[in-house]
Amino acid sequence: MNRRQFLGAASAAPLVGHAVSPEAGLAQVPDPNRIILDVFRVNFLFTVSDKKGRFVINLTKDDFEVYEEKKPQNILEFLAESNLPLRLGILIDTSNSIRDRFRFQQEAAIEFINSVIRPKEDRAIVVSFDNQVELRADLTGDVDKLTSTIRDMRAGGGTALFDAIYYASKDKLMQDQPLFKFRRAMVILSDGDDTQSVMTREQAIEMALKADVVIYSISTNITRIESEGDKILKHMSERTGGMTFFPFKASDLSQSFENIANELRSQYNILYRPEPIKTDGQWHPVQIRVKGRKDLLVRARPGYFAPKT
């Protein structure tokens, strides 16, 4: 996808359609260019960990409470999710700034795909970004295709990070509906220094949130001094309920990918019907807590964008 093609995709049909009535169940998608959301249920995938960072995976529905704009909400469905089908985006910075570590990054990403992707259930895309955003492999469970695509990449050029996030979220990871039937995540390898994007950082984050995509960032900065790019990566990951990793040695990179893989299989899933229902297209903050357990940390995106009808 060249720059002109990306701009065309970014201005395509409206993102949010109209949901059906509550009696009709989940919305259908008659037009593949429109995303129709179920305005009557909000879905949150999240992790719970203790103070040492260890995942807590034995909690039940009764252990949690949900607040939307400080108002308690009734949990309709609760699942301890380890087997939801994955819709995964691997976004690789191919700009000149990461050339020195590029080969090892490729091999670590390949190892991650081999350990995470289940060919029958999961699908992944591979997107590169430098001066342009390019779809290298479309949604597929073919591990050999994904790995060979990554291995064939070469570094060089500027950095269009925000465009890559926007495109991958809107045009690819949002495709399979309904949203809550899949776990959507994006793994970004970059220094975070965007020099080429048309989209802004906040536009990229908003699109990831609308697509229910959690961003995991792996910084390529090895100076041990936090850069502006590192701050950008941390901000995007925190806003979407993900994490940022700083592998200062090449050997640490595999551990970062392993941590992401473990998290993808250690999450909880909550669905609730907002009271009152929101159809204003606005951002609504949400908090998920473990009742009476201040020693446990819940990590989730901090809210959602309501559809506009």
Backbone torsions as a table, in degrees:
resi	resn	phi	psi	omega
1	MET	NA	120.1	177.8
2	ASN	-86.6	178.4	-174.6
3	ARG	-62.0	-40.5	-179.6
4	ARG	-66.2	-41.7	178.7
5	GLN	-62.9	-38.8	179.2
6	PHE	-62.4	-44.9	-179.2
7	LEU	-61.1	-36.5	177.0
8	GLY	-65.0	-41.7	179.3
9	ALA	-65.6	-35.6	-177.0
10	ALA	-68.5	-22.2	-177.9
11	SER	-109.4	26.0	-176.5
12	ALA	-73.9	-163.6	-173.4
13	ALA	-58.3	162.4	-176.9
14	PRO	-55.1	144.0	-178.0
15	LEU	-71.5	-39.1	-170.7
16	VAL	-115.6	127.2	176.5
17	GLY	-99.9	-160.1	-179.1
18	HIS	-106.2	132.6	178.8
19	ALA	-79.1	159.2	176.5
20	VAL	-79.4	176.0	-179.5
21	SER	-69.6	160.7	179.5
22	PRO	-57.7	-34.2	-176.8
23	GLU	-69.8	-22.1	-174.8
24	ALA	-87.1	-5.8	179.2
25	GLY	82.6	-149.7	-176.3
26	LEU	-71.2	148.6	179.8
27	ALA	-67.1	147.9	173.5
28	GLN	-98.3	164.7	-177.6
29	VAL	-123.0	84.1	-177.1
30	PRO	-71.7	-28.9	-178.3
31	ASP	-113.1	116.2	-176.0
32	PRO	-64.0	-14.5	179.6
33	ASN	-89.0	-3.2	179.4
34	ARG	-116.2	138.4	175.2
35	ILE	-99.9	118.8	-178.8
36	ILE	-108.2	121.5	-174.5
37	LEU	-103.4	151.1	174.7
38	ASP	-85.0	106.2	-175.0
39	VAL	-76.7	-5.2	-174.1
40	PHE	-97.0	-3.9	177.3
41	ARG	-139.0	140.8	175.8
42	VAL	-117.2	134.5	-175.2
43	ASN	-113.2	136.0	175.3
44	PHE	-133.8	121.6	168.0
45	LEU	-96.0	136.4	-176.6
46	PHE	-156.8	164.8	177.0
47	THR	-117.7	156.1	174.6
48	VAL	-126.2	130.9	179.3
49	SER	-135.4	160.0	176.0
50	ASP	-89.8	-175.1	-175.0
51	LYS	-68.2	-15.3	177.4
52	LYS	-95.5	5.0	177.6
53	GLY	83.9	8.4	-180.0
54	ARG	-83.7	135.9	-179.5
55	PHE	-66.7	139.8	175.0
56	VAL	-108.3	114.3	-169.4
57	ILE	-120.5	12.4	-175.9
58	ASN	-113.5	22.8	-179.5
59	LEU	-87.5	159.9	-178.4
60	THR	-120.8	174.0	-180.0
61	LYS	-54.0	-40.2	-176.3
62	ASP	-69.9	-11.5	179.4
63	ASP	-81.7	-11.1	-171.4
64	PHE	-114.1	154.0	170.7
65	GLU	-135.6	143.1	-177.0
66	VAL	-121.8	133.3	177.5
67	TYR	-125.5	128.4	172.3
68	GLU	-112.0	117.8	-175.6
69	GLU	49.5	44.9	176.1
70	LYS	70.9	6.7	177.6
71	LYS	-102.5	127.6	-179.3
72	PRO	-63.9	143.0	-178.6
73	GLN	-119.7	151.6	179.6
74	ASN	-91.1	120.3	-179.9
75	ILE	-74.6	120.2	179.8
76	LEU	-84.9	-42.6	-178.3
77	GLU	-136.4	145.3	177.9
78	PHE	-141.9	132.4	177.5
79	LEU	-140.4	139.1	168.8
80	ALA	-88.1	101.1	-168.1
81	GLU	-90.6	124.3	171.0
82	SER	-129.6	-9.8	-172.9
83	ASN	-127.6	13.9	175.6
84	LEU	-59.0	139.8	175.9
85	PRO	-59.6	138.1	-179.4
86	LEU	-90.1	140.6	165.4
87	ARG	-122.6	104.4	-165.1
88	LEU	-118.5	134.2	174.0
89	GLY	-110.5	125.9	174.3
90	ILE	-105.2	108.6	-177.1
91	LEU	-108.3	117.7	-173.0
92	ILE	-117.6	122.8	176.2
93	ASP	-71.3	117.3	178.5
94	THR	-110.9	25.4	179.1
95	SER	-78.8	168.7	-178.7
96	ASN	-61.5	-26.3	-173.3
97	SER	-67.1	-17.6	-179.0
98	ILE	-112.8	14.1	-173.5
99	ARG	-56.5	-39.2	-173.3
100	ASP	-63.9	-29.7	-176.6
101	ARG	-110.4	10.3	-168.3
102	PHE	-62.7	-45.2	-176.6
103	ARG	-62.3	-42.5	179.6
104	PHE	-68.3	-36.1	176.8
105	GLN	-60.7	-40.8	178.4
106	GLN	-60.0	-47.1	-177.0
107	GLU	-66.6	-37.8	178.4
108	ALA	-66.7	-39.8	177.7
109	ALA	-64.3	-39.2	178.3
110	ILE	-64.2	-43.3	177.6
111	GLU	-60.3	-39.7	178.5
112	PHE	-62.3	-48.2	-179.8
113	ILE	-59.5	-43.9	-179.6
114	ASN	-62.9	-31.0	-176.9
115	SER	-87.6	-21.5	-171.8
116	VAL	-105.6	-44.4	-171.2
117	ILE	-71.5	125.3	170.4
118	ARG	-101.4	110.1	-169.6
119	PRO	-53.7	-32.3	-176.0
120	LYS	-80.3	-26.8	-175.4
121	GLU	-109.2	-34.7	-168.9
122	ASP	-100.4	155.6	175.6
123	ARG	-137.4	144.2	179.3
124	ALA	-139.3	154.2	170.7
125	ILE	-119.3	156.3	172.9
126	VAL	-121.3	123.6	179.6
127	VAL	-124.8	132.0	173.2
128	SER	-106.1	153.2	176.3
129	PHE	-145.9	128.9	169.7
130	ASP	-138.5	-110.2	171.9
131	ASN	-67.8	-26.3	-177.4
132	GLN	-129.1	162.4	171.7
133	VAL	-98.9	127.4	-177.4
134	GLU	-132.7	126.1	174.0
135	LEU	-78.4	112.2	-177.5
136	ARG	-90.5	-35.1	176.8
137	ALA	-143.7	125.0	179.9
138	ASP	-76.6	172.5	-177.0
139	LEU	-51.3	118.2	-177.2
140	THR	-156.2	153.1	172.7
141	GLY	-102.2	7.2	-179.6
142	ASP	-77.7	99.4	-176.0
143	VAL	-62.5	-39.3	-179.6
144	ASP	-62.0	-40.8	179.3
145	LYS	-65.9	-43.5	-179.9
146	LEU	-62.6	-45.4	-177.0
147	THR	-69.6	-39.8	179.1
148	SER	-67.5	-33.6	177.3
149	THR	-62.4	-46.0	179.4
150	ILE	-65.3	-40.4	-177.6
151	ARG	-66.4	-26.1	-177.4
152	ASP	-85.7	-3.8	-177.7
153	MET	-70.9	153.1	175.2
154	ARG	-132.9	149.1	-176.7
155	ALA	-93.6	148.8	174.7
156	GLY	155.4	133.5	176.9
157	GLY	118.2	-168.3	-179.3
158	GLY	-87.3	-154.0	-175.1
159	THR	-140.1	114.7	176.6
160	ALA	-112.5	61.0	-174.7
161	LEU	-63.1	-49.8	-175.0
162	PHE	-64.5	-38.7	176.2
163	ASP	-60.9	-40.2	-178.4
164	ALA	-64.5	-42.9	178.9
165	ILE	-63.7	-46.1	-179.1
166	TYR	-60.1	-48.9	-178.1
167	TYR	-63.7	-49.1	-176.9
168	ALA	-62.4	-39.0	-179.6
169	SER	-68.8	-51.8	-172.4
170	LYS	-74.6	-47.9	-170.5
171	ASP	-90.4	-15.5	-175.4
172	LYS	-126.0	-60.5	-171.6
173	LEU	-71.9	-19.1	178.7
174	MET	-85.8	-2.8	-170.9
175	GLN	-62.8	-52.0	-173.8
176	ASP	-76.9	125.3	-177.3
177	GLN	-119.4	157.2	-4.8
178	PRO	-74.1	159.2	-173.5
179	LEU	-57.0	-40.2	-171.2
180	PHE	-75.2	-4.8	178.2
181	LYS	-83.8	-4.4	-176.5
182	PHE	-136.6	151.4	171.9
183	ARG	-98.3	119.8	-177.6
184	ARG	-108.4	128.9	-179.9
185	ALA	-144.7	155.8	179.0
186	MET	-132.0	129.5	176.6
187	VAL	-110.5	120.6	-176.4
188	ILE	-113.2	126.7	171.6
189	LEU	-108.1	111.5	-174.5
190	SER	-167.0	164.7	170.7
191	ASP	-89.6	-4.2	175.5
192	GLY	81.3	-2.5	-177.7
193	ASP	-89.1	96.0	-179.3
194	ASP	-81.8	127.9	-179.1
195	THR	-123.9	-6.1	-169.1
196	GLN	-130.2	-9.2	-168.0
197	SER	-70.0	147.2	169.5
198	VAL	-82.1	-41.6	179.4
199	MET	-76.7	152.7	176.6
200	THR	-88.6	168.5	176.6
201	ARG	-58.5	-45.6	-177.0
202	GLU	-68.3	-33.0	175.0
203	GLN	-65.5	-38.7	178.3
204	ALA	-65.4	-44.4	179.2
205	ILE	-62.9	-44.7	-179.2
206	GLU	-59.5	-41.0	179.8
207	MET	-68.0	-38.4	176.3
208	ALA	-61.9	-41.4	178.9
209	LEU	-64.8	-42.0	179.0
210	LYS	-64.8	-30.4	179.3
211	ALA	-88.6	0.4	-179.7
212	ASP	61.6	39.1	-178.0
213	VAL	-99.8	129.0	173.9
214	VAL	-93.6	130.1	-177.9
215	ILE	-100.4	124.3	170.9
216	TYR	-110.2	122.3	-177.1
217	SER	-109.0	137.6	173.7
218	ILE	-119.4	110.4	-176.6
219	SER	-74.0	140.7	175.8
220	THR	-97.2	7.0	178.6
221	ASN	-79.5	121.1	-177.3
222	ILE	-114.6	18.9	-177.6
223	THR	-82.4	-12.8	-174.6
224	ARG	67.1	11.4	174.3
225	ILE	-115.7	123.2	-176.4
226	GLU	-63.9	124.8	-179.5
227	SER	-97.9	171.5	174.5
228	GLU	-63.0	-35.4	177.1
229	GLY	-63.9	-38.6	176.7
230	ASP	-61.3	-41.0	179.8
231	LYS	-63.4	-38.3	178.2
232	ILE	-65.4	-45.2	179.3
233	LEU	-61.2	-43.9	179.1
234	LYS	-62.3	-42.7	-179.2
235	HIS	-62.0	-45.2	-178.0
236	MET	-66.6	-40.3	179.5
237	SER	-67.0	-45.0	-179.2
238	GLU	-63.6	-39.5	-178.9
239	ARG	-65.5	-25.6	-176.8
240	THR	-105.7	3.0	178.3
241	GLY	87.4	15.7	-180.0
242	GLY	-101.7	-157.3	-178.2
243	MET	-140.2	161.5	174.7
244	THR	-119.9	138.9	-178.8
245	PHE	-118.5	145.4	-178.3
246	PHE	-126.7	79.5	-179.5
247	PRO	-78.8	99.2	-174.2
248	PHE	-73.3	-23.1	175.0
249	LYS	-113.7	152.5	179.8
250	ALA	-57.8	-36.4	-178.1
251	SER	-68.0	-20.4	179.1
252	ASP	-75.0	-18.6	-173.9
253	LEU	-64.4	-40.3	178.4
254	SER	-62.2	-37.1	178.2
255	GLN	-65.5	-37.7	177.5
256	SER	-61.0	-45.5	178.3
257	PHE	-64.2	-39.1	179.1
258	GLU	-63.5	-39.6	177.8
259	ASN	-62.0	-40.5	177.8
260	ILE	-64.7	-44.0	179.7
261	ALA	-60.0	-42.3	179.6
262	ASN	-64.2	-39.7	-178.8
263	GLU	-66.7	-39.5	-178.9
264	LEU	-60.8	-21.8	-179.6
265	ARG	-106.5	13.3	-175.8
266	SER	-132.5	42.7	-173.9
267	GLN	-115.5	158.4	172.5
268	TYR	-105.6	156.8	179.6
269	ASN	-131.4	123.7	178.2
270	ILE	-120.6	136.7	171.8
271	LEU	-124.0	137.6	176.2
272	TYR	-145.0	160.5	177.8
273	ARG	-102.2	113.9	-176.0
274	PRO	-57.1	135.4	173.8
275	GLU	-123.0	110.6	-2.3
276	PRO	-78.1	162.1	178.9
277	ILE	-65.9	138.6	-179.7
278	LYS	-109.8	125.7	175.0
279	THR	-135.2	41.2	-173.0
280	ASP	-105.6	0.0	-179.4
281	GLY	72.1	9.0	-175.6
282	GLN	-98.6	167.1	176.6
283	TRP	-81.4	134.2	179.5
284	HIS	-127.6	117.0	-178.4
285	PRO	-70.0	143.4	-179.0
286	VAL	-135.0	141.3	173.6
287	GLN	-123.4	134.8	174.2
288	ILE	-116.4	128.0	-176.8
289	ARG	-128.4	153.0	169.2
290	VAL	-93.7	121.5	-174.4
291	LYS	-58.5	125.6	173.3
292	GLY	64.8	19.2	-177.6
293	ARG	-128.3	80.2	178.1
294	LYS	-71.3	-10.9	179.0
295	ASP	-83.2	-5.8	-178.4
296	LEU	-111.0	140.1	-178.9
297	LEU	-107.1	124.7	173.1
298	VAL	-97.3	126.6	177.8
299	ARG	-117.0	114.9	-179.4
300	ALA	-150.1	166.8	173.8
301	ARG	-64.6	149.1	-171.0
302	PRO	-83.5	10.5	179.6
303	GLY	165.8	-162.3	-179.0
304	TYR	-153.0	158.2	171.1
305	PHE	-92.6	119.6	177.7
306	ALA	-72.3	146.3	172.3
307	PRO	-62.9	159.1	176.4
308	LYS	-116.3	121.6	-177.0
309	THR	-112.6	NA	NA
